[in-house]
Amino acid sequence: MRRHTSPMHLLTSAALVLVTCGASAADTPATPPAASAKPTDAELIASAESAAPPNVGKHATIVAMDADGKMRTLRKGTNNFTCMPDNPATPGPDPMCMDSAAMEWVHALVSHGTPPVGKVGFMYMLAGGTDASNTDPYATKPTATNHWIKTGPHVMVVGADATFYDAYPKSPEPDTSVPYVMWAGTPYQHLMAPVKSAGHAAAAKEAAKEAPAAAAAK
């Protein structure tokens, strides 16, 4: 059974990728996922790849966290992206795939540091994301004032200049069906852009096919 876990747990895990990839910055401890049936490496790779488009995921480096909290490289990639499988400790599906600039941004976030200047990063979460506070990067649970929101499949633009984010809504209670800024006014503000998942698109296409037949049967 999945327990409620802050999105920071997931991002902390992602920051550990920097250590695996040889970054010099100190890592941030992360709590290992809850004990459960251990997935195979093939299942972990499939989960990680689901975070990004096929042509990105199948060429990305795949890493996963073992039960002892250590990161393990499951496959060395040939592009600039690193993907992680779903974290079973979080309430929803949340595999993620990020480029190297986004990895640096995540490390700054979890270490309470300053994101690198002039490095715009891109992240995929096409399978969805764990719920989070839209105003407090370090919130661990919903409160009456931290504007907890639900997120579906999306992509993220991180590390851009502040003027870039000024072009998008910054409401604490955003319409998550359109692009919006999360954590506005903090050093970690970033663009959240919702997308349709492949499963959603396939279901919509199938429904469109069946609609004429259903209408004719009436």
C-alpha positions, 0 to 999 in steps of 0.5 A: 500500500502506498503511503503519502510522501512529499514530492521532495522525497522524489526530488531528493532521490533524483538529486542522488543521480548527480552522485551516481553520475559523478557530480562533486556536490554533496548528496542529500540523504533520501528515505528508501521506498517502502518494502514491497514486491521487488520489481525486476530491472526490466520492469523498472526500466519500462517504468522509467521510460514511460516518463518520456516520449519513446524516442527519449526514454529508450535512449536515456540513462536509467537509474533506480534506488535500491532498498538501502537508498543507494542509486544504481544505474540500470542502463547507460544511455546515449542522450542527455536524459536520465530517467527514474522509475515510479517511486512506490512510496508515493501516492501516484505514478511519478516516473521522471526523466530530466536533462542534465540542466534539470538535474542541477536544478533539482540538486539546488532545490533539495540542498536549498542552494541557488539554481545555476544561472543560465541553464534552462532544464527540461523534465518529463513526467508523462505518467503523472506526478505526485500531489504537491504544494503549489506555493511551498517547495518544502511542504510535506503535507497539505495544510489550509494555507499551502495550496495543495494541488493534484498534478497529471501528466506534464512537462516542466521547464526549470531554471529559466529567467524570471521574465519567462515565467512572468508570461504564465499564470502564477495563481496559488490555486492554478487551473492545472489544465493549462500551463502555470507557474509552480512555486512562483516567487521562489528561486525554484519557480518553474513552468508546469505544462500539462500534456495528454498521456498516451493512454488518455489519447488512445482512450479518446481515439477509441471513444471517437471511433465508437461514437458513430456506432453508438449513435446509430444504435439509438 
